[in-house]
Amino acid sequence: MEVLKGWLARLAIYLMACLPLRMSHWIGERIGRFMLSSHSQMAKITEENLRLCLPELDPKRRRQLVQKSLVETGKTMAETGAIWKRSYNRWLRPKIVSNNGEELLLNKVGDGKGVILLAPHLGNWEVLGLKLSELTRVTSLYQPPELAALENLIRQAREKAGARLVPTNKSGVAALLKALRRGELVAILPDQVPDRRSGGAFAPFFGQPALTMTLVHNLIVRTGCGVLIAYAKRVKGGFEIVYHEVDSGVYSKDDAIALAAMNSSVERCVREVPEQYQWEYKRFKRRPQGLEKCYKF
């Protein structure tokens, strides 16, 4: 069964890679609408996350945002085959229609102190990763997919523009440290729930306690590097890369302040384009002791 799933997944990726971006987005919209109408697990998770994180929305507006989020997630799924398989220079690069704040990254890299680029699950982070590789040498953490048959395909796709992928273990963290001390760029997804082997602590995210990785804070303390946050927003005709400074508290030696500031930086980006955030992820699946569990479905 695992072999069959891997074969079908690779076939779907290759087929989707053949489509124009507009057609991928049309298919992605239908995927999103189907997830909503079928009351899928992803639709339920999205609804719960928005209820927790944006309580100011009335039921009608929340329902509208659930639909928009599922549609955008469907587009991300549908366009990724082409992003992975087609040429960066000939196909994807012309579709990056603007780079808002790119000078922030170039200036920080130019300082020679090393840079951590926070890349939340907003827009299409695969596009952002490839664009970063065009600008400078970049090292990124890599978590193998659940389907082992896709591992080589994904590694080749993410490394095709020059990125270096390292595993999410001690050797990978050591590689990140070395890259920062060489003055290079390190890219990290900051809004995943850390596994039990990794360091994590609860910090507020949209007013909710969210188990948050301590890796970024530890790297900053050990290297004195700079930090930025960025995402690739889906726009008409392609993508816009958006870079921002992070909240200054990220540089605090107090881990509680630093983690709260990192989450606040992610939250600020999400509020700029909330429909393109991956609300379909169980961000609050681990809760502090004594708090009611989420996702009871």
Phi, psi and omega in degrees: 000320180298320179296317180297317179299317180296318180295316180295321179296316179295321179297316180298318180297314180295320180293316180294331180293340182277349188271150170296156182300321180298320179291321177300317180292325177297315178294317180300322178297320179292323176300313180298316180295325178293319179300324179287310185293333181271004181053047184292167176302319180296322178295320180293319179296317179300314179301315181293317180297319179290326176297319181286316191269331182233063184294346180287345180284134174285164185306322181294314180292324178294319179297320178296319180290325174303313180298313181298319180296316179295323177296314180294323175295321175299321178295318177301315179298316186287328184273345187293328178302314179293320180298321179287317192264333185270163185297134176294311185293318186273328186252306188279316185307316178295343181270357172272096193278341177201157179230098186269107179092015182301331180297333176299316180292313182298321179293318180291319177298321180295339178293337177078011181263000185086150183221133168262125176254113176280126183235086181292168180282070185227131186068225176238102184290341176293321177297315180300315181301319180290320179297318179301322181295335177287329187275324186196172176289130185225139176242131184231146172289146183226123175255116181304146180288161178297324176273106183300333182295342181266354189299310182298319181299314183290319179299314180298321181296316184283338181263357189294338179262003175117358180292154175248124180261137178231151186287161180272063177215190183299321180293325177292318178296321177298322178293323177296316178301314181297319180297316180295320181290341173275358181084021185264180181262137175237130180251132184223136173277113190270354190245031172261151174286119181294145177285173188292340179279340182265158178286137178204153177211155181281135178215152183292138174219114187053038176080002180247143176289121183237128176296121191235138181297142175263358184303313183300312179302315181297320179294320179297313181298322185279338186240340185068028183284169173270165181221138172225168175229145184207160174206160178253103183276135176283124180227174179299125178089355179156237188220147172244125177272128183239125178246143177222153165291153175270165174300139187298336179298343178303330183273000180295145175282345176281115186296326179296317178294316183295317180292320178297321180291323177296314178296323177297323178295318176296314181301319180298319178293318181300321181293340177288327181210069189298331182291342181261009175275151182276073178292350182282000182265140180282074184294334185248033183289339174246125186240154175301150180302133178099343178270147180297139180289150175263172172059056181272053180215000000 
